[in-house]
Amino acid sequence: MDILIFVVAMTALIYGADFIIEQSERIALHYNISPFVIGATLIALGTSLPEMAVSISASSKGSGDIAVANVIGSTIFNIALVLGAVFLISKKIKPDRDLFAKDSAWALFPILVFILMSIDGKLNFVDGLLFVILMIGYLMFLITSNQVEELDDEIKKEKFAWGKTSVMLLIGFVLTIAGADFAIDSAGNIARSFGISEWVIGLFLVAFGTSLPELTISIKSALNNNADLAIGNIIGSNVANFTMVLGISSMVNPLNVNLSGNFFDIAAAFILSLMLVFITANKLYNKSAGIVLMVVLGLVIQNSL
């Protein structure tokens, strides 16, 4: 029964996030914002809502391991699985934006700050507040680096109504929050019944489920030759996961972090972030890079089983 509840709850999470993503994109396009900034802000925040809802719920229920593992696992899946899949299925990726010069540092800043904060074994209210401030800094950076592009005729003709958009956003938020609450309860029960640690449940089961919105949006964007939005979504989601998700979760309830006990998984998230910087620096937007990222994902799965 818990497995069925978990599947239904994750479905609600994904559909709720999808509603929010779609309406957020309409707002951004209506106000003529560049694809990368759309991906790195509104869509990234939208696709991070499942992680945020699950981690905040886990924190409030005292399941700190699920909250932290969810963010680490989502970072791994976003880069290794989502970006890897984008590289493998895309015929050609040529971002208009210089991702290395402008954005690659933001793939590293949040996880470096996380490691520094976690040396004492916990994330407290002050740490969470500093994370939120870091997110504000990221948003300020994106606003100042926005490259406005001319919209196509189809988008220009599209009717925009705040009333419909507001209703769809509200439905999305309700599905996301309710789904998160049921997901965290059922995931905890599944972990206990199978004798699996909450860290592994959060790292794989919950993190994979909450990363599905990023996977869907990025693959759709890549197939539509919109690499800027796809990669912007991944970088922005990872920033949001560490800053907003862990930040708010640790402000709700202090989180314990076992750096030594979970060294491999945290190191994997850090190494993948470094690889993302290396890929953007050398413009390795091809199937070979996708294979390498999938190999790292395989190593993480093999180590945790």
C-alpha positions as CSV (number, residue, x, y, z in Angstrom):
1,M,0.0,0.0,0.0
2,D,2.9,2.4,0.8
3,I,4.4,1.8,-2.6
4,L,1.1,2.6,-4.3
5,I,0.7,5.8,-2.2
6,F,4.3,6.7,-3.1
7,V,3.7,6.3,-6.8
8,V,0.5,8.4,-6.7
9,A,2.2,11.1,-4.6
10,M,5.1,11.3,-6.9
11,T,2.7,11.5,-9.9
12,A,1.0,14.5,-8.2
13,L,4.3,16.1,-7.6
14,I,5.3,15.8,-11.2
15,Y,2.0,17.0,-12.6
16,G,1.9,19.8,-10.1
17,A,5.4,20.9,-11.1
18,D,4.5,20.6,-14.8
19,F,1.5,23.0,-14.3
20,I,3.8,25.5,-12.6
21,I,6.6,25.1,-15.2
22,E,4.1,25.7,-18.1
23,Q,2.6,28.8,-16.6
24,S,5.9,30.2,-15.5
25,E,7.2,29.8,-19.0
26,R,4.2,31.7,-20.4
27,I,4.8,34.6,-18.0
28,A,8.5,34.7,-18.9
29,L,7.9,34.5,-22.6
30,H,5.1,37.2,-22.4
31,Y,7.7,39.6,-20.9
32,N,10.4,38.7,-23.5
33,I,13.0,37.0,-21.3
34,S,15.9,35.0,-22.9
35,P,15.6,31.2,-23.0
36,F,18.6,30.6,-20.7
37,V,17.2,32.9,-18.0
38,I,13.8,31.3,-18.3
39,G,15.4,27.9,-17.8
40,A,17.7,29.0,-15.0
41,T,15.0,30.9,-13.0
42,L,11.3,30.2,-13.5
43,I,11.6,26.7,-14.9
44,A,14.5,25.8,-12.6
45,L,12.6,26.9,-9.6
46,G,9.5,25.1,-10.9
47,T,11.3,21.8,-11.4
48,S,12.9,22.2,-8.0
49,L,9.5,22.5,-6.2
50,P,9.2,18.7,-5.8
51,E,12.7,18.6,-4.1
52,M,11.8,21.6,-2.0
53,A,8.4,20.2,-0.9
54,V,9.9,16.8,-0.1
55,S,12.9,18.1,1.8
56,I,11.0,20.7,3.8
57,S,8.4,18.0,4.7
58,A,11.2,15.6,5.6
59,S,12.9,18.2,7.8
60,S,9.7,19.1,9.6
61,K,9.2,15.3,10.3
62,G,12.8,14.9,11.6
63,S,13.9,12.9,8.6
64,G,17.0,15.0,7.9
65,D,18.8,12.2,5.9
66,I,16.0,12.2,3.3
67,A,16.2,16.0,3.0
68,V,19.9,16.1,2.4
69,A,20.1,12.9,0.3
70,N,17.3,14.2,-1.9
71,V,19.4,17.3,-2.8
72,I,22.7,15.3,-3.3
73,G,20.8,12.7,-5.4
74,S,19.0,15.3,-7.4
75,T,22.3,17.0,-8.3
76,I,23.7,13.6,-9.4
77,F,20.7,12.8,-11.5
78,N,20.4,16.3,-13.0
79,I,24.0,16.2,-14.3
80,A,24.6,12.6,-15.0
81,L,21.2,11.4,-16.1
82,V,19.4,14.6,-17.4
83,L,22.4,16.3,-19.0
84,G,23.8,12.9,-20.2
85,A,20.4,12.1,-21.8
86,V,20.3,15.5,-23.5
87,F,23.8,14.9,-25.0
88,L,22.9,11.4,-26.2
89,I,19.6,12.3,-27.9
90,S,20.4,15.7,-29.4
91,K,21.6,15.8,-33.0
92,K,23.5,19.1,-32.4
93,I,23.9,21.3,-29.3
94,K,25.3,24.8,-29.9
95,P,24.2,27.2,-27.1
96,D,24.0,30.8,-28.0
97,R,25.3,31.8,-24.6
98,D,28.9,31.4,-23.4
99,L,28.1,29.0,-20.5
100,F,31.6,28.7,-19.3
101,A,32.4,32.4,-19.0
102,K,29.0,33.4,-17.6
103,D,27.5,30.4,-15.7
104,S,29.8,27.5,-15.0
105,A,30.9,28.9,-11.6
106,W,27.4,28.6,-10.4
107,A,27.6,24.9,-10.9
108,L,30.3,24.8,-8.2
109,F,29.5,27.6,-5.7
110,P,26.5,26.0,-4.0
111,I,28.1,22.6,-3.4
112,L,31.4,24.2,-2.2
113,V,29.4,26.3,0.3
114,F,27.4,23.2,1.3
115,I,30.7,21.2,2.1
116,L,32.1,24.1,4.1
117,M,28.9,24.5,6.1
118,S,28.7,20.7,6.7
119,I,32.2,20.3,8.2
120,D,30.7,20.7,11.7
121,G,28.1,18.0,10.9
122,K,25.0,20.1,10.7
123,L,23.1,22.8,8.9
124,N,21.4,25.3,11.2
125,F,19.1,28.3,10.8
126,V,22.0,30.7,10.0
127,D,23.4,28.3,7.4
128,G,19.9,28.2,5.8
129,L,19.6,32.0,5.8
130,L,23.0,32.3,4.1
131,F,21.9,29.7,1.5
132,V,18.8,31.8,0.7
133,I,21.0,35.0,0.4
134,L,23.2,33.0,-2.1
135,M,20.1,32.3,-4.2
136,I,19.3,36.0,-4.2
137,G,22.8,36.7,-5.5
138,Y,22.3,34.1,-8.3
139,L,19.0,35.7,-9.3
140,M,20.6,39.2,-9.3
141,F,23.4,37.8,-11.6
142,L,20.8,36.3,-14.0
143,I,18.8,39.5,-14.2
144,T,21.9,41.5,-15.1
145,S,23.1,38.9,-17.6
146,N,19.8,38.5,-19.4
147,Q,20.2,38.6,-23.1
148,V,16.7,39.4,-24.5
149,E,16.0,37.7,-27.8
150,E,13.3,38.3,-30.4
151,L,10.3,36.0,-29.9
152,D,8.9,34.1,-32.8
153,D,5.5,35.0,-34.3
154,E,3.7,32.0,-32.7
155,I,4.7,33.1,-29.2
156,K,3.8,36.7,-30.0
157,K,0.3,35.7,-31.1
158,E,-0.3,33.6,-28.0
159,K,-3.0,35.0,-25.7
160,F,-1.9,35.6,-22.2
161,A,-4.4,35.8,-19.3
162,W,-3.4,36.3,-15.7
163,G,-6.6,34.7,-14.5
164,K,-6.1,31.3,-16.1
165,T,-2.4,31.4,-15.3
166,S,-3.1,32.1,-11.6
167,V,-5.6,29.2,-11.3
168,M,-3.2,26.8,-13.0
169,L,-0.3,27.9,-10.7
170,L,-2.5,27.4,-7.6
171,I,-3.5,23.9,-8.8
172,G,0.2,23.1,-9.3
173,F,1.2,24.3,-5.9
174,V,-1.6,22.2,-4.2
175,L,-0.6,19.1,-6.1
176,T,3.1,19.6,-5.3
177,I,2.7,20.3,-1.6
178,A,0.1,17.5,-1.0
179,G,2.2,15.0,-3.1
180,A,5.3,15.8,-1.1
181,D,3.6,15.2,2.3
182,F,2.4,11.8,1.2
183,A,5.6,10.9,-0.6
184,I,7.8,11.5,2.5
185,D,5.5,9.4,4.7
186,S,5.3,6.5,2.3
187,A,9.1,6.6,1.5
188,G,9.9,6.4,5.2
189,N,7.6,3.4,5.6
190,I,9.2,1.7,2.6
191,A,12.7,2.3,4.0
192,R,11.8,0.7,7.4
193,S,9.9,-2.3,5.9
194,F,12.9,-3.2,3.6
195,G,15.6,-2.4,6.1
196,I,16.9,0.3,3.8
197,S,18.5,3.4,5.2
198,E,16.6,6.7,4.7
199,W,19.8,8.1,3.0
200,V,19.5,5.5,0.2
201,I,15.8,6.0,-0.2
202,G,16.3,9.8,-0.5
203,L,19.3,9.4,-2.8
204,F,17.6,7.2,-5.3
205,L,13.9,6.7,-5.0
206,V,12.9,10.2,-4.0
207,A,15.7,12.0,-5.9
208,F,14.9,10.2,-9.1
209,G,11.2,10.9,-8.8
210,T,11.7,14.6,-8.1
211,S,14.3,14.9,-10.9
212,L,11.7,13.7,-13.5
213,P,10.5,17.3,-14.2
214,E,14.0,18.4,-15.1
215,L,14.5,15.3,-17.3
216,T,11.2,15.9,-19.2
217,I,11.7,19.6,-19.7
218,S,15.4,19.3,-20.7
219,I,14.8,16.5,-23.2
220,K,11.9,18.4,-24.7
221,S,14.0,21.5,-25.0
222,A,16.9,19.6,-26.6
223,L,14.6,18.0,-29.1
224,N,13.4,21.5,-30.0
225,N,17.0,22.7,-30.5
226,N,16.8,24.9,-27.4
227,A,20.0,23.9,-25.7
228,D,20.2,27.2,-23.7
229,L,16.9,26.4,-21.9
230,A,17.9,22.7,-21.3
231,I,21.3,23.5,-19.8
232,G,20.0,26.6,-18.0
233,N,17.4,24.4,-16.3
234,I,20.0,22.0,-15.0
235,I,22.4,24.6,-13.7
236,G,19.5,26.7,-12.2
237,S,17.9,23.6,-10.6
238,N,21.1,22.6,-8.9
239,V,21.6,26.1,-7.5
240,A,18.0,26.1,-6.3
241,N,18.3,22.6,-4.8
242,F,21.2,23.6,-2.5
243,T,20.2,27.2,-1.8
244,M,16.4,27.2,-1.5
245,V,15.8,23.5,-0.8
246,L,18.5,22.9,1.8
247,G,18.3,26.6,3.0
248,I,14.6,26.6,3.8
249,S,14.7,23.0,5.1
250,S,17.5,23.8,7.6
251,M,15.6,26.9,8.7
252,V,12.6,24.8,9.4
253,N,14.6,22.3,11.4
254,P,18.4,21.8,11.8
255,L,19.8,19.1,9.5
256,N,22.5,16.7,10.4
257,V,25.1,15.9,7.7
258,N,27.4,13.0,7.9
259,L,30.2,14.0,5.5
260,S,32.4,11.0,6.2
261,G,29.6,8.4,6.2
262,N,28.2,9.6,2.9
263,F,31.5,10.7,1.4
264,F,31.2,8.8,-1.9
265,D,27.8,10.3,-2.8
266,I,28.8,13.8,-1.9
267,A,32.1,13.5,-3.7
268,A,30.2,12.2,-6.8
269,A,27.9,15.3,-6.8
270,F,31.0,17.5,-6.5
271,I,32.9,15.7,-9.2
272,L,29.9,15.8,-11.6
273,S,29.7,19.6,-10.9
274,L,33.4,19.9,-11.9
275,M,32.7,17.8,-15.0
276,L,29.9,20.2,-15.9
277,V,32.4,23.1,-15.7
278,F,34.9,21.2,-17.8
279,I,32.3,20.3,-20.4
280,T,31.2,24.0,-20.8
281,A,34.9,25.2,-20.9
282,N,35.7,22.8,-23.7
283,K,32.3,22.9,-25.4
284,L,32.0,19.1,-25.2
285,Y,28.3,19.1,-26.1
286,N,28.3,15.7,-27.7
287,K,27.4,12.0,-27.3
288,S,30.8,11.2,-25.9
289,A,30.3,13.5,-23.0
290,G,26.9,11.9,-22.5
291,I,28.4,8.5,-22.3
292,V,31.0,9.6,-19.7
293,L,28.2,11.1,-17.5
294,M,26.2,7.9,-17.7
295,V,29.3,5.9,-16.6
296,V,29.6,8.1,-13.5
297,L,25.9,7.5,-12.8
298,G,26.4,3.8,-13.1
299,L,29.3,4.0,-10.6
300,V,27.1,5.8,-8.1
301,I,24.3,3.2,-8.4
302,Q,26.8,0.3,-8.2
303,N,28.3,1.8,-5.0
304,S,25.0,2.3,-3.3
305,L,23.5,-1.1,-4.0
